[in-house]
Amino acid sequence: MPEAHDEEVGRRLFQIHKEKAVEVALEKIRRKMPSEWKSFTSTDIDVLKHILGEAWVCIKRSEWEGISFAKLTQKDLQVIIEIANQVSSKEKPEKIAVDEVCAAIITKE
């Protein structure tokens, strides 16, 4: 029984780290473009949070920390959101979308 509990704690801790990393990234973006940020809907932001969280899973932590999220433009974010929406509408497999998002944000280092 304790082993299962430890696994659950580990999964939850992983989820907390992922959510924190995404929140930090979004805060950097919000500070860089406060007026443009207001143009995104809550659905856009939720989709962005999800796809960035999936990207965080696939990127080395040291590499994630080196990404300059503040360099992302409104157009970059719109592209990332569109990629994520293609997953939601089953137009694109999530793995391919995550790879595309990773490539897009890593180039902003």
Secondary structure, DSSP 8 states (H G I E B T S, - for coil): -HHHHHHHHHHHHHHHHHHHHHHHHHHHHHHH-HHHHTTS-HHHHHHHHHHHHHHHHHS-HHHHHH--GGG--HHHHHHHHHHHHHHHTTSS-HHHHHHHHHHHHHTT-
